[in-house]
Amino acid sequence: MRRSQECSKSFVDQSGFKVYFTPNLRRYDAMTLMVGASVDPCIVVPPGRRKFTIAGHADPRCLGPDYRYLPQEVVVKPGDHLTVECTYDSTGRNITTFGGLGTGQEMCLAFILYYPRIARARSLSSATCDLVKSLAGLDTRNSNSDDDNSNYTFYQHFHTNNPWDTYYAGIAEAAMRFGYHSTQCYLGDGRRLQISGLITYPRNIRPYIEPAKCTYIEASRSQEQWKDNFLYSTYSAASKITSIYTLITILCYFLLKFPLPFS
C-alpha cells in the first residue's frame, strides 16, 4: 500500500488481518495449486497474431496423491496429466511480448482450489530457453541464462530483428507448444523438487469440442454441412424453376409450329 506525505495526516491506515481458530477441525483442508507455464522471459508471443497458444503442464510425477477440485468436483488420481492452455491475440502489438510479472508481459497460469491439502503448491513447465533462442536465430552454444549480457542480447534480438513472419510464427508456436518442456515442481514452503526428464502432451488424447451455442441448429450438423445444405436447397429450387420455364418454352414452340385444329 502506498501513501503520499500530503495525505499522511488526513488518512489512517487500518489494514490488517484477523485470525480465527476453533477446536472443531475440518475433515479436509484446502489449498491452491498453481498450474501452467513458467513465468520467465522464454515465454514469447509474436506480434500480429490473432491466435497464439502457449501451454503449460503439471507433471504427473509432481501430482502424487489424489485431488478433488472445486467448484465442480473432478477426481484427479495419481498419474493424471493436467495442462493449461492460453491463447493470445497480439494483433494490437508490433513487438514481441515476453513472459513476466510486468503489466506489459504475459502469464499463463491457472489457480486451482483443491482438497485434501498436500505439500504441493506449484507445478509448471515451459519450452526450454535454448529452444526459444534457436527458433529466434540466436546461437545457443555459449548461452548462459544467468548472464545479464546474454539476457540483454536475447531481448535486443527480438526487438531489433523481429524474427517472425506469418509462416514462421506458426512453426515456432507448434515447436514451443507441442515440443518437450522442462518441468518445475514446488512445495508450499518454496522448496523445489528435482524431477528429471522432460514433459509434453500425453499421447492418444481426445480434444475437447465446444458444444454448439445456438439451440436451433442440430448438434450433429457442422456449419459446413448447414452451408452445403443451404446451397443445395437453393440450387434445387433454381433447377425446378428452370425446368418449368423449359417446359413452357417447348409447349409454346409446338403450339406455334403445329396449331391445333380448332374451328
Secondary structure, 3 states (H helix, E strand, C coil): CCCCCCCCCCCCCCCCCCCCCCCCCCCCCCEEEEEEECCCCCCEECCCCCCEEEEEEECCCCCCCCEEECCCCCEECCCCCEEEEEEECCCCCCCCEEECCCCCCECCEEEEEEECCCCEEEEEEEECHHHHHHHCCCCCCCCCCCCHHHHHHHHHHHHHHCCCCHHHHHHHHHHHHHCCEEEEEEECCCCEECCCCEECCCCCCCCCCCCCCCCCCCCCCCHHHHHHHHHHHHHHHHHHHHHHHHHHHHHHHHHHHCCCCCC
